[in-house]
Amino acid sequence: MKQKIYNAFLVVFTFLFASIIMGTIFDNKSLISNVSPISIIIGTIFVGLIIFILYKYLISKLLNISLKKEIIIVTTLLSIIIIIQCLVFYYFKSYPGWDWNDVFNSARLFASGHADEIDNSYFQMFPNNNALLYFEIIIFKVLSIFKIQLSVTNCLYATIIVNILLIDISIVLMYFTVRIMFDKSKAILSLIIAMICCAFTIYVPVFYTDTVTMMFPIFILLCYSIWQKKINQKNIDLIFILMTFISVFGIKLKFTVIIMIIAILIDMVLKYDFKRYFKPVSIISISMIVFYLSFGLIEKNLNVFSFDISNNNKKMPYTHWIMMGMTERDSYREGKKFIGWYNPDSVNYTLSYKTTDSRKNANVKKIKEQFKDYGVLNYTTFLYRKMLFTWSDGTYYAPALLNDSLMRSESLISNLFQMKGKYINITVIHNTSLMVLMYIMILIGAIKSIRKKENKINVCYISLFGVLLFFLLWESSSRYLINYMPIIIVSSMNIFTKRKRTELKNEIVKERSDSMKKEKNLTPTLYVVVPCYNEEAVLEETTKQLKVKMEGLIEKKIISNKSKVMYVNDGSKDKTWNIIKDINKREPLFTGISLSRNRGHQNALLGGLMTAKNYADVIISMDADLQDDINAIDAMLEKYKEGNEIVYGVRSARKKDTWFKRVTAEGFYKFMKFLGVDCVYNHADYRLTSKKVLENLEDFSEVNLFLRGMFPLIGYKSDVVYYERNERFAGESKYPLKKMLNFAWDGITSFSVKPLRFICTIGFIILFISFIIMFYSLIRKLTGNTIDGWTFLSISIWFIGGIQMISIGIIGEYIGKVYSETKARPRFIISENLEEK
C-alpha cells in the first residue's frame, strides 16, 4: 500500500516537472531577458554533454580515491567557488532595497544604540522578518566589539562576508549529504554544478532570507540521511534534537524551511515500519513544539521593539500573501508580467483595513471574488503560468537585484551578471540551460524510482513537491527557490544509479576473487536438487549412482560432509514421495521436500532451489532420469572454485535426439536469440549456482517461470561445462510435445516484446498491400473494367480477419501474463520438508 502511494505521488510529480521543463523551454517567464527556445535547447544539450563527459570519463574514476586526494579535490573546488564569490563581492555592492532595507537599517540602528529610531510599524505588519533582524543585530554587535564603525558600507561588507560563509556552509553540507546518499564521485559532481550555478555566486551581495536559510533544508536532509544509513546511531537522538533546534530558527527566518521537516516525517512513515519511525518522529515533533514556544518567549523578552509582539493586532494575516499570489501585473519588460508576486495594489488594499482580523476577513472575501472571476479553467491556467514564473527563471532574478549595485568599473563580470550588461544573455542562457538540465535529471530519476520501486531519494521529491504546491498558493518569485537549491542538486543526482550498481558488482567480484584465493582449499556444502514427478521407476537407480558420486566427492574433500541430495516431489500420483521418505530414512545423504500439489517442473525446481539455499553454499540442479551426466559435477565444482557463481551444463551434441526433437530444440534456442533473449545455447536446467545467486533470484517475483532465461539476467561471473547427454534408462519422459510447446511459449512471451512489435510490422505491410490494391482497383475502374466481386472481397476479409485474430491472440497472451503477475500467487507451497525432521 505504501509503495502504491509513493508510485501515485511520483506519477503526479513527474507530470508537474515535465510541464515545467516544457514551459521553461517554450514559454519562459523570466523577466531578465528574452531567450529563444532553440537557445535553451542547444544550451541544455551543451551543458549536459559537458557534465556527462566530465562524470563518465573523469569524476566517476574518482570513486576509489584516498581520503587525502578527496580532500585536495574538494578544497580546490570550494576555493574556485569562493574566488568567484569574492569577484562578485569586489564588483558588486548592492545597496539594501525593498524589505531588506528596513531590516538592515533597523539592525544598524539597534546595534548603534538608537533603538528608539526603529520604525516599529514595519515589524508590526511583517513580523516574519523579525528573526532576520535579530541575526543582523548580532552581526553588527560583533563589529562593535571589534571597534568597527557601523557605517552603511562596513555593515554591508559584514553581511556579504557572512552571506558567503552561509552559502559555502550550505555547499559543504550538500557535499556530505550526496556522499552519504550516493557516493563521493556524485558528491564531487554536485560541487561542480554548484560552482556553475548562479544561486551560489551572484546572490552573494544580497543578504536576505533566501540565501541565509539555504543551509537549513540541506542540514535537515543530512541529519535524516545519517539516520537512514544508521551512522552514529548512539547519538542519533541528540542529532535529531540539534536538527530541530536549528530548524526552528530557520523556520523563523523563512517559513518554507518547515516543508523539509514535513517531508522527512512523511518519508519516515511511508518508508519504514512503526517500530522504526515512532521514536524519531516523536523526538522531532516534541522538540519542534518545545523549541518553537521557547523561541517565542525569548523573542518577547528581547525588548527590541516598543510594542508587545505577543499581542500584535496590526500584522499582515497569512491570507494577504494568498490573495496577492492570485494577482498579476505588468512588469518593466514588454510582454512580461509579474504573476503571483508582490503587488502594491494588494498591499494597499490590505492596509486599508486597520486590524489583523479585519484584514483577514477582507482578504478572504477578496480571494473568493478573485476565484469566482477566474473560474476553474482560467484559474488552472493562471496557476500553470504562475508555476512557470516561479520555476523557469534560471537566474532566480539575481541580475535585477544587482542592477542598482555600486560597481567599481565596467568589467567582464558586470557585463555578464548585471541586468543591463552587454553579455547578460549568455548568463541567462547558461543558467536556464543548467536549470532545465537539472529538472530533466530529476524527472528521469523520478521515473527510474517508479520503474524500480526505489525510495531512497523520495524525501527530496516530497520536499520539492511541497515547495511547488506552497508557491502555487502563496505569493511567489523565482528567488524564493534559492534556499532549496542544494535539495534540487541532490535530487538531480538520482539519475546516476547505474554506476552505483556497477561499483557494487565490481566490489562483489573483487571480494569473491580475493576470498577464493584464501578459501580455495575449503570445502563448500553442496546440495543437488532433483525435481521428481511420477519417477518411481528411476529413483532407486538414481539414488545409487548419486550416492557413489557424492561419497566420492566428500572423500576427496571437494565438498563438505554436510552435502546432500534433495529430491523435490512435484505432487506425484504414484509412489514417488513414499520412496523418497524411505530413502531418507536409510540414507543420510538424501533428503526431500514435497509440494502440496503438482505445480510443474519449473516451479518444483524453484521450490527446491529456494529451500536448498538455506542449507548449502552451492546448489546443482538436475533431472531425476540421470540423462544429465553426473560426472560433469566435478568440472562444475572446479569452475566454481575458480570464482564462477553460475556454471551452465551445456550439451556438446544432440546425436541421441530424434530428428524432430533436435531441429525443434535448436530452432527454439536460435529463435530466442533472435528475439533478444539472453539464453545459453543447448542448456537445459543442469546448472550450478551459488547461494548468493539464489538470494538474488528470490527478488524475481514472476509467476510464469522460465529459469533458463532468468539466471543470465542475474549476472555474476559464469562459465559452461560441456557434457554428453545419456539416454533415459527407465520410465518415460515427463515432457511430451504439448508440455514442450507450452514451455517454449512461456519462454518467448516472458522475455521478449518483439512479438508485439511484429504485429505493428505486419500492420504496415498490410497497409502497403492495401495501397497497391487500391491503386490496382482505381486503374481498373478508370479503364472501364469490372472489378471481381465476391472472390476478391471474401479472400480479403478472411485474410485480414485472420491477421487480426492472430494479433488479438498474441496481445491476449501478454494480457493474460500481466493478469497472472498482478495476482502474485505463490509459485509453490511445501507441505513437507524432511530436512527439518
C-alpha positions in Angstrom: 0.0 0.0 0.0 2.8 2.4 0.9 4.6 1.7 -2.4 1.4 2.4 -4.3 1.1 5.8 -2.5 4.7 6.6 -3.5 4.1 5.5 -7.1 0.9 7.6 -7.3 2.8 10.6 -5.9 5.8 10.1 -8.3 3.4 10.0 -11.3 2.0 13.4 -10.3 5.5 14.7 -9.5 6.9 13.6 -12.9 3.9 15.2 -14.7 4.4 18.5 -13.0 8.2 18.6 -13.7 7.6 17.5 -17.3 5.2 20.5 -17.6 7.8 22.8 -16.0 10.5 21.6 -18.4 8.3 22.2 -21.5 7.1 25.5 -20.2 10.7 26.7 -19.4 11.8 25.9 -22.9 8.9 27.1 -24.9 7.1 29.6 -22.6 9.8 31.1 -20.4 8.5 33.7 -18.0 11.9 35.1 -17.0 11.9 38.9 -16.5 15.7 39.2 -17.0 16.0 38.6 -20.8 14.1 37.1 -23.7 15.8 34.0 -24.9 14.5 31.7 -27.7 13.6 28.1 -27.2 16.3 27.0 -29.6 18.9 28.8 -27.4 17.7 27.0 -24.3 17.6 23.6 -26.1 21.2 24.0 -27.5 22.4 25.3 -24.2 20.9 22.4 -22.3 22.5 19.9 -24.7 25.8 21.6 -24.5 25.8 21.9 -20.7 24.5 18.3 -20.4 27.3 16.9 -22.7 30.0 18.7 -20.7 28.6 17.3 -17.4 28.1 13.9 -18.8 31.7 13.8 -20.3 33.1 15.1 -17.0 31.3 12.5 -15.0 31.8 9.5 -17.2 35.5 10.0 -18.1 36.8 11.9 -15.1 34.7 12.2 -12.0 33.4 8.5 -11.9 37.1 7.4 -11.9 37.5 9.2 -8.5 35.2 6.7 -6.7 38.0 4.8 -5.0 40.4 7.7 -4.4 42.0 8.1 -1.0 40.7 10.4 1.7 43.7 12.7 1.2 43.1 13.1 -2.6 39.4 13.6 -1.9 40.2 16.5 0.5 42.5 18.1 -2.1 39.9 17.9 -4.9 37.1 19.2 -2.6 39.3 22.0 -1.3 40.2 23.0 -4.8 36.6 23.2 -6.0 35.5 25.1 -2.9 38.4 27.5 -3.4 37.2 28.2 -7.0 33.7 28.8 -5.8 35.0 31.2 -3.1 37.1 33.1 -5.7 34.0 33.6 -7.9 32.1 34.8 -4.9 34.8 37.2 -4.0 34.9 38.6 -7.5 31.2 39.2 -7.3 31.8 40.8 -3.9 34.5 43.0 -5.4 32.5 44.3 -8.3 29.0 44.5 -6.8 27.9 46.1 -3.5 24.1 46.2 -3.6 22.6 48.9 -1.5 19.7 47.4 0.5 16.3 47.9 -1.0 12.7 46.7 -0.5 12.2 44.8 2.8 15.9 44.2 3.1 16.4 47.9 3.5 14.0 48.1 6.5 15.7 45.1 8.2 19.2 46.3 7.5 18.7 49.9 8.8 16.8 48.8 11.8 19.5 46.3 12.8 22.2 49.0 12.4 20.2 51.5 14.5 19.7 49.0 17.3 23.4 47.9 17.3 24.4 51.6 17.4 22.3 52.3 20.4 19.4 54.0 18.6 16.7 51.5 19.1 14.2 54.3 19.6 14.6 55.4 16.0 13.5 52.0 14.6 10.3 52.1 12.5 8.2 49.7 14.6 5.3 49.8 12.1 7.1 47.7 9.6 7.8 44.9 12.0 4.3 45.1 13.4 3.0 44.4 9.9 5.7 42.0 8.8 6.9 40.0 11.9 8.2 37.3 9.6 11.4 39.4 9.2 12.0 39.6 13.0 14.4 36.7 13.0 16.5 38.2 10.2 16.6 41.5 12.2 17.9 39.6 15.3 20.6 37.9 13.1 21.8 41.1 11.6 21.9 42.8 15.1 24.2 40.0 16.2 26.5 40.6 13.2 26.6 44.3 13.8 27.2 43.9 17.6 30.2 41.7 16.8 31.5 44.6 14.7 31.0 46.9 17.6 33.0 44.6 19.9 36.0 44.9 17.5 35.5 48.8 17.5 34.5 48.8 13.8 32.3 51.8 12.9 28.8 50.8 12.0 28.7 52.8 8.8 26.5 51.6 5.9 29.5 50.4 3.9 31.0 48.5 6.9 27.8 46.8 7.8 27.1 46.0 4.1 30.6 44.3 3.8 30.0 42.4 7.0 26.7 41.0 5.7 28.3 40.0 2.4 31.1 38.1 4.2 28.5 36.3 6.4 26.5 35.6 3.3 29.5 33.9 1.6 30.1 31.9 4.7 26.5 30.7 5.0 26.3 29.8 1.3 29.6 27.9 1.5 28.4 26.0 4.6 25.3 25.0 2.5 27.6 23.7 -0.2 29.7 21.7 2.2 26.5 20.2 3.8 25.3 19.4 0.3 28.6 17.6 -0.4 28.3 15.4 2.7 24.6 14.7 2.0 25.3 13.5 -1.5 28.3 11.5 -0.3 26.1 9.7 2.3 23.1 9.2 0.0 25.1 8.2 -3.1 29.0 8.2 -3.2 32.0 10.5 -3.3 32.0 10.8 -7.2 28.5 12.2 -7.2 29.4 14.5 -4.3 32.2 15.9 -6.3 29.8 16.4 -9.3 27.4 18.3 -7.0 30.2 20.7 -6.2 30.9 21.3 -9.9 27.2 22.0 -10.5 27.1 24.4 -7.5 30.2 26.2 -8.9 28.5 27.0 -12.2 25.1 27.8 -10.7 24.3 31.5 -10.1 22.3 30.8 -6.9 25.6 30.2 -5.1 27.6 33.1 -6.6 25.6 36.0 -7.9 23.4 36.2 -4.8 26.5 36.9 -2.6 25.8 40.7 -2.3 22.1 40.2 -1.3 21.9 39.3 2.4 18.3 38.3 2.7 16.3 35.2 3.9 16.7 33.5 0.5 20.4 32.8 1.0 20.5 33.0 4.8 18.2 30.0 5.0 19.9 27.9 2.3 21.7 25.8 4.9 18.6 24.7 6.8 16.8 22.4 4.4 20.1 20.6 3.4 21.1 20.3 7.0 17.8 18.6 7.8 18.3 16.2 4.9 21.9 15.5 6.1 20.6 14.5 9.5 17.9 12.4 8.0 20.5 10.7 5.8 22.7 9.9 8.8 19.7 8.2 10.4 18.7 6.3 7.3 22.3 4.9 6.8 22.5 4.1 10.5 25.6 6.2 11.0 26.5 7.3 14.6 23.3 5.6 16.0 24.4 6.2 19.5 24.0 9.9 19.2 21.2 10.0 16.7 18.6 11.3 19.2 20.9 14.2 20.0 21.4 14.8 16.3 17.6 15.0 15.8 17.2 17.4 18.7 20.0 19.6 17.4 18.4 19.4 13.9 15.1 20.5 15.3 16.6 23.4 17.3 18.4 24.7 14.3 15.3 24.1 12.1 13.1 26.3 14.3 15.4 29.3 13.8 15.4 28.5 10.1 11.6 28.4 10.1 11.5 31.8 11.9 13.7 33.2 9.2 11.8 31.7 6.3 8.7 29.6 6.7 9.4 27.2 3.7 12.1 25.5 5.8 9.3 23.6 7.6 8.5 21.8 4.3 11.7 19.8 4.6 10.8 18.8 8.2 7.3 17.7 6.9 9.0 15.8 4.0 11.2 13.7 6.2 8.3 12.9 8.6 6.2 11.7 5.6 9.1 9.7 4.2 9.7 8.0 7.5 6.0 7.0 7.8 5.8 5.7 4.2 9.2 4.0 4.0 9.6 2.3 7.4 7.5 0.3 9.9 6.0 1.8 13.0 8.8 0.5 15.3 11.5 2.2 13.3 9.9 5.6 12.8 7.9 6.1 16.1 10.9 7.3 18.2 12.4 9.8 15.7 9.0 11.2 14.7 8.2 11.7 18.4 11.5 13.4 19.1 11.2 15.7 16.2 7.6 16.6 16.9 8.0 17.2 20.6 11.3 19.1 20.1 9.7 21.3 17.5 6.9 22.3 19.8 9.2 22.9 22.7 11.8 25.0 20.8 9.2 27.0 18.9 7.5 28.0 22.1 10.8 28.7 23.8 11.9 30.9 20.9 8.7 32.9 21.2 9.3 33.5 24.9 12.9 34.6 24.2 11.7 36.9 21.4 9.2 38.5 23.7 11.9 39.4 26.3 14.4 40.8 23.8 13.0 44.3 24.1 13.9 45.2 20.5 10.6 46.8 19.8 8.5 49.3 21.7 5.3 47.1 21.1 4.2 43.8 22.6 5.0 41.2 19.9 2.8 38.6 21.6 -0.2 40.9 21.3 0.3 42.4 17.8 -3.0 43.3 16.2 -1.5 45.1 13.2 0.4 42.3 11.4 -0.5 41.2 7.9 -2.5 38.0 8.1 -1.4 34.9 6.1 -4.4 35.4 3.8 -2.7 38.6 2.5 0.0 36.6 0.7 -2.5 34.1 -0.6 -4.6 36.9 -2.0 -1.5 38.6 -3.5 -0.5 35.2 -5.0 -3.7 35.3 -7.1 -2.8 38.6 -8.9 -0.7 39.6 -11.8 0.5 42.9 -13.1 2.6 44.3 -16.0 6.4 44.3 -15.5 9.1 46.6 -16.7 9.8 44.2 -19.7 7.3 44.5 -22.5 5.1 41.4 -22.9 6.1 40.0 -19.4 4.1 40.0 -16.3 4.6 39.7 -12.5 2.5 36.6 -11.9 1.5 35.9 -8.3 4.4 38.2 -7.0 4.4 41.3 -4.9 1.6 43.7 -5.9 1.4 47.2 -4.5 -2.4 47.3 -5.1 -2.9 44.2 -2.9 -0.7 45.7 -0.2 -2.7 49.0 -0.2 -6.0 47.0 -0.2 -4.9 45.1 2.9 -3.5 48.2 4.7 -6.8 50.0 4.1 -8.1 47.8 7.0 -6.7 48.7 10.4 -6.7 45.4 12.4 -5.4 41.9 11.7 -8.9 40.4 11.9 -10.5 42.9 9.6 -7.6 42.5 7.1 -8.1 38.7 7.3 -11.8 38.9 6.6 -11.2 41.4 3.8 -8.6 39.1 2.2 -10.8 36.0 2.4 -13.6 38.0 0.7 -11.2 39.2 -2.0 -9.9 35.7 -2.5 -13.4 34.3 -3.1 -14.1 37.2 -5.6 -10.9 36.6 -7.5 -11.5 32.9 -7.7 -15.1 33.5 -8.9 -13.8 36.0 -11.5 -11.2 33.4 -12.8 -13.4 30.4 -12.9 -11.9 26.9 -12.5 -10.4 26.6 -16.0 -8.9 30.1 -16.1 -7.6 29.8 -12.6 -5.9 26.5 -13.5 -4.3 28.2 -16.4 -3.2 31.0 -14.1 -1.6 28.5 -11.7 0.3 26.9 -14.6 1.7 30.4 -15.7 2.5 31.2 -12.0 4.4 27.9 -11.7 6.4 28.8 -14.8 7.0 32.3 -13.5 8.5 30.8 -10.3 10.4 27.8 -11.8 11.5 28.9 -15.2 14.0 31.7 -14.4 17.4 30.1 -14.2 19.0 33.4 -12.8 16.5 33.4 -9.9 16.1 37.2 -10.6 19.6 37.9 -9.3 20.7 40.3 -12.2 17.7 42.6 -11.4 18.8 42.8 -7.8 22.3 43.7 -8.8 21.2 46.4 -11.2 21.4 49.2 -8.7 24.7 48.0 -7.3 27.8 50.0 -6.6 30.2 48.9 -9.3 33.9 49.7 -9.2 34.0 49.9 -13.0 32.6 48.4 -16.1 34.1 44.9 -16.5 33.5 41.5 -17.9 31.9 40.4 -14.6 29.5 43.4 -14.6 28.6 42.8 -18.3 27.9 39.2 -17.6 25.9 39.5 -14.3 24.2 42.8 -14.4 20.7 43.1 -16.0 21.8 45.9 -18.4 25.2 44.2 -19.1 26.3 43.5 -22.7 26.6 39.8 -22.2 23.6 39.2 -19.9 22.0 36.9 -22.5 25.0 34.5 -22.1 24.3 34.3 -18.3 20.6 33.8 -18.8 21.0 31.1 -21.4 23.7 29.3 -19.4 21.8 29.3 -16.1 18.4 28.5 -17.7 20.0 25.6 -19.6 21.6 24.3 -16.4 18.3 24.6 -14.6 16.5 22.7 -17.4 19.2 20.0 -17.3 18.7 19.6 -13.5 15.0 19.4 -14.0 15.4 16.7 -16.7 17.8 14.8 -14.4 15.2 15.0 -11.6 12.5 13.8 -14.0 14.5 10.8 -15.2 15.4 9.9 -11.6 11.8 10.0 -10.6 10.8 7.8 -13.5 13.5 5.3 -12.5 12.2 5.4 -9.0 8.7 4.4 -10.3 10.1 1.7 -12.5 12.4 0.1 -10.0 10.4 0.9 -6.9 13.3 2.7 -5.2 12.5 5.1 -2.4 16.0 6.3 -1.3 15.7 9.8 -2.8 11.9 10.3 -2.5 12.2 12.6 0.5 13.8 15.1 -1.8 11.0 14.7 -4.3 8.4 15.2 -1.5 10.1 18.4 -0.3 10.3 19.9 -3.9 6.6 18.9 -4.4 5.8 20.7 -1.2 7.7 23.8 -2.3 5.9 23.7 -5.6 2.4 23.4 -4.0 3.2 26.1 -1.4 4.2 28.7 -4.1 1.2 27.8 -6.2 -0.9 29.1 -3.3 1.4 31.7 -1.8 3.0 34.9 -3.2 5.9 33.6 -5.2 9.1 34.5 -7.1 12.0 32.6 -8.6 14.3 33.9 -5.9 12.2 32.1 -3.3 13.6 28.8 -4.6 17.2 29.8 -3.6 17.1 28.1 -0.2 16.1 24.8 -1.8 18.8 24.9 -4.5 21.0 22.3 -2.6 18.0 20.0 -2.4 17.4 20.4 -6.2 21.0 19.4 -6.9 20.8 16.4 -4.6 17.6 15.3 -6.3 19.3 15.5 -9.7 22.0 13.0 -8.6 19.5 10.1 -8.6 19.9 9.8 -12.4 23.4 8.3 -11.9 22.4 5.0 -10.4 23.9 2.6 -13.0 27.5 3.4 -11.8 26.5 2.5 -8.3 25.3 -0.9 -9.3 28.5 -1.4 -11.4 30.6 -0.4 -8.5 28.7 -2.8 -6.3 29.1 -5.6 -8.8 32.9 -4.9 -9.1 33.3 -4.9 -5.4 31.4 -8.3 -5.1 33.6 -9.8 -7.9 36.7 -8.5 -6.3 35.7 -9.8 -2.9 34.8 -13.1 -4.4 38.2 -13.3 -6.2 40.1 -12.4 -3.1 38.2 -14.7 -0.8 38.6 -17.6 -3.3 42.4 -17.3 -3.0 42.0 -17.8 0.7 39.2 -20.4 0.6 40.3 -22.4 -2.4 41.1 -25.4 -0.2 37.9 -25.1 1.8 35.0 -27.5 1.1 31.7 -26.0 0.2 28.4 -27.6 1.2 26.7 -28.9 -1.9 23.0 -29.7 -2.4 21.9 -31.5 -5.6 18.3 -30.6 -6.3 16.3 -33.2 -8.3 12.7 -32.4 -9.3 10.6 -35.6 -9.4 7.2 -36.2 -11.0 6.0 -39.9 -11.1 9.6 -41.1 -11.0 9.1 -44.4 -9.0 10.8 -46.4 -11.8 14.1 -44.5 -11.7 14.5 -43.2 -8.1 16.4 -46.3 -6.7 18.9 -46.3 -9.5 19.3 -42.5 -9.4 19.9 -42.7 -5.7 22.5 -45.5 -6.2 24.5 -43.5 -8.7 24.3 -40.2 -6.9 25.3 -41.8 -3.6 28.5 -43.1 -5.2 29.2 -39.7 -6.7 28.5 -37.7 -3.5 30.6 -40.0 -1.3 33.5 -39.8 -3.7 33.4 -36.0 -3.7 33.2 -36.0 0.1 36.1 -38.5 0.4 38.2 -36.3 -1.8 37.2 -33.3 0.3 35.9 -31.4 -2.7 32.6 -30.9 -0.8 31.8 -31.0 2.9 30.2 -33.9 4.7 27.1 -31.8 5.2 26.3 -32.1 1.5 23.1 -33.8 0.4 20.8 -34.7 -2.5 17.4 -33.1 -2.2 14.5 -34.7 -4.1 11.5 -32.4 -4.8 8.2 -34.3 -5.2 6.1 -32.3 -7.6 2.7 -33.7 -6.5 3.4 -37.1 -7.9 0.4 -39.5 -8.4 2.5 -42.7 -7.9 4.7 -43.9 -5.0 7.4 -41.3 -5.6 7.1 -39.5 -2.3 6.9 -42.7 -0.3 10.1 -43.9 -2.0 11.8 -40.6 -1.2 10.9 -40.9 2.5 12.2 -44.5 2.6 15.5 -43.4 1.0 15.7 -40.5 3.6 15.4 -43.0 6.5 18.1 -45.3 5.3 20.5 -42.9 3.5 21.5 -39.7 5.5 22.9 -38.2 2.2 19.4 -37.9 0.9 16.6 -35.6 1.9 13.4 -34.3 0.2 10.6 -31.9 0.1 7.0 -32.4 -1.2 4.9 -29.7 -2.9 1.2 -29.6 -1.9 0.2 -30.4 -5.5 1.6 -30.6 -9.0 3.0 -27.2 -9.9 5.1 -28.1 -13.0 8.8 -28.7 -13.5 9.9 -25.1 -13.2 8.1 -24.3 -10.0 9.2 -27.6 -8.5 12.8 -26.8 -9.4 12.5 -23.3 -8.0 11.0 -24.7 -4.7 13.9 -27.0 -4.3 16.5 -24.3 -5.1 14.9 -21.8 -2.6 14.8 -24.4 0.1 18.3 -25.8 -0.6 19.9 -22.3 -0.4 19.1 -22.2 3.3 21.4 -25.2 3.9 24.1 -25.1 1.2 26.8 -22.9 -0.2 26.4 -24.2 -3.7 23.5 -25.9 -5.4 23.3 -28.1 -8.6 20.0 -28.8 -10.3 19.4 -31.9 -12.5 16.7 -34.2 -13.7 15.8 -37.5 -11.9 16.3 -39.6 -15.0 20.1 -39.0 -15.0 20.2 -38.2 -18.7 22.5 -35.3 -17.5 26.0 -36.8 -16.9 26.7 -36.7 -13.2 30.4 -36.8 -13.9 30.1 -33.1 -15.0 29.6 -32.2 -11.4 33.3 -32.4 -10.8 34.0 -29.9 -13.6 31.3 -27.6 -12.3 32.7 -27.5 -8.8 36.2 -26.8 -10.3 34.7 -23.8 -12.2 33.0 -22.7 -9.0 36.3 -22.7 -7.1 37.8 -20.6 -9.9 35.4 -17.8 -8.9 32.3 -18.5 -11.1 29.0 -18.0 -9.4 27.0 -19.8 -12.1 28.1 -22.8 -14.2 25.9 -23.9 -17.0 25.8 -27.6 -18.1 25.7 -27.5 -21.9 25.1 -30.4 -24.2 28.1 -30.9 -26.6 25.9 -32.6 -29.2 22.3 -33.8 -29.8 23.1 -37.0 -31.7 20.9 -39.2 -29.5 17.8 -37.0 -30.0 15.2 -37.7 -32.7 15.4 -35.6 -35.8 12.2 -33.7 -34.8 13.5 -33.1 -31.2 16.9 -31.9 -32.4 15.5 -29.5 -35.1 12.8 -28.0 -32.8 15.1 -27.6 -29.8 18.0 -26.0 -31.8 15.4 -23.8 -33.6 13.9 -22.7 -30.3 17.3 -21.5 -29.0 18.1 -19.7 -32.2 14.6 -18.1 -32.2 15.1 -16.9 -28.6 18.4 -15.4 -29.6 16.7 -13.6 -32.5 14.1 -12.2 -30.1 17.0 -10.8 -27.9 16.7 -13.2 -25.0 20.0 -13.9 -23.3 19.7 -17.7 -23.2 22.6 -20.2 -23.1 22.5 -22.3 -26.2 21.7 -26.1 -25.7 21.5 -25.6 -21.9 18.5 -27.1 -20.1 18.3 -26.9 -16.3 21.5 -28.7 -15.4 23.5 -26.0 -13.7 25.5 -25.0 -10.6 24.5 -21.8 -8.7 26.0 -20.3 -5.6 23.9 -19.3 -2.6 24.4 -15.6 -3.5 22.9 -16.1 -6.9 19.8 -17.8 -5.5 19.4 -15.0 -3.0 19.2 -12.6 -5.9 16.9 -14.9 -7.8 14.5 -14.6 -4.9 13.9 -10.9 -5.8 12.3 -12.0 -9.1 8.6 -12.3 -8.4 7.5 -13.7 -11.8 4.7 -16.3 -11.8 5.3 -17.5 -15.4 8.7 -19.1 -14.9 11.5 -19.7 -17.5 14.5 -20.2 -15.3 16.9 -20.7 -18.3 16.3 -17.0 -19.2 16.2 -15.7 -15.6 19.7 -16.8 -14.5 21.6 -14.9 -17.2 19.6 -11.8 -16.2 21.1 -12.0 -12.7 24.6 -11.5 -13.9 27.7 -12.5 -11.9 30.7 -14.4 -13.3 29.7 -17.5 -15.2 31.1 -20.4 -17.3 30.0 -23.5 -19.1 30.8 -27.2 -18.8 30.1 -29.4 -21.8 28.8 -33.0 -21.4 27.2 -35.8 -23.4 23.6 -36.4 -22.6 22.7 -40.1 -21.9 19.5 -41.9 -22.9 16.8 -42.4 -20.3 17.4 -45.8 -18.6 13.9 -46.3 -17.3 10.4 -44.7 -17.1 9.1 -42.2 -19.7 9.7 -38.5 -20.5 7.6 -36.1 -18.5 8.0 -33.5 -21.3 5.7 -34.6 -24.1 5.2 -32.4 -27.2 2.3 -30.4 -25.6 4.4 -29.5 -22.5 7.4 -28.6 -24.6 5.3 -26.2 -26.7 3.8 -24.6 -23.5 7.3 -24.3 -22.1 8.7 -22.7 -25.3 5.7 -20.3 -25.4 6.3 -19.2 -21.8 10.0 -18.6 -22.6 9.1 -16.5 -25.7 6.3 -14.4 -24.1 8.0 -13.9 -20.7 11.3 -12.5 -22.0 10.6 -10.6 -25.3 8.2 -7.9 -26.5 9.2 -8.5 -30.1 6.1 -10.4 -31.0 4.1 -7.3 -30.2 6.4 -5.3 -32.5 5.8 -7.9 -35.2 2.1 -7.0 -35.1 3.0 -3.4 -35.9 5.3 -4.5 -38.8 2.6 -6.8 -40.2 0.2 -3.9 -40.0 2.5 -1.7 -42.1 2.9 -4.5 -44.6 -0.8 -5.0 -44.9 -1.3 -1.2 -45.2 1.3 -1.1 -48.0 -0.5 -4.0 -49.8 -3.9 -2.3 -49.4 -2.5 0.8 -51.2 -1.3 -1.4 -54.0 -4.8 -3.0 -54.2 -6.5 0.4 -54.1 -4.2 1.7 -56.9 -5.0 -1.5 -58.9 -8.7 -1.1 -58.4 -8.6 2.6 -59.4 -6.8 1.8 -62.6 -9.4 -1.0 -63.5 -12.2 1.5 -62.7 -10.8 4.2 -64.9 -10.2 1.7 -67.8 -13.8 0.6 -67.6 -13.0 -3.0 -66.5 -15.3 -4.5 -63.8 -13.7 -5.5 -60.5 -14.1 -9.1 -59.5 -16.5 -9.1 -56.6 -17.1 -11.9 -54.1 -13.9 -13.8 -54.7 -11.6 -10.9 -54.1 -13.7 -9.5 -51.3 -14.1 -12.8 -49.4 -10.3 -13.5 -49.7 -9.5 -10.0 -48.4 -11.9 -10.3 -45.4 -10.7 -13.8 -44.4 -7.0 -12.8 -44.8 -7.3 -9.6 -42.8 -9.6 -11.3 -40.3 -7.0 -14.0 -39.7 -4.3 -11.4 -39.2 -6.5 -9.6 -36.7 -7.3 -12.7 -34.8 -3.6 -13.7 -34.5 -2.8 -10.2 -33.4 -5.5 -10.2 -30.8 -4.5 -13.7 -29.6 -0.9 -12.6 -29.1 -2.0 -9.4 -27.2 -4.3 -11.6 -25.2 -1.4 -13.8 -24.2 0.5 -10.9 -22.9 -2.5 -9.5 -21.1 -3.0 -12.9 -19.5 0.5 -12.9 -18.2 0.1 -9.5 -16.8 -3.1 -10.8 -15.1 -1.2 -13.7 -13.6 1.7 -11.5 -12.4 -0.7 -9.0 -10.7 -2.3 -11.8 -8.7 1.1 -12.7 -7.4 0.0 -16.1 -6.3 2.7 -18.3 -4.6 4.7 -20.3 -7.1 4.9 -23.3 -4.9 3.8 -24.5 -1.4 5.9 -27.0 0.5 3.7 -29.4 2.5 6.5 -31.4 4.0 10.3 -31.0 4.4 12.3 -34.0 5.5 15.3 -31.7 6.2 13.5 -30.3 9.2 12.7 -33.6 10.8 
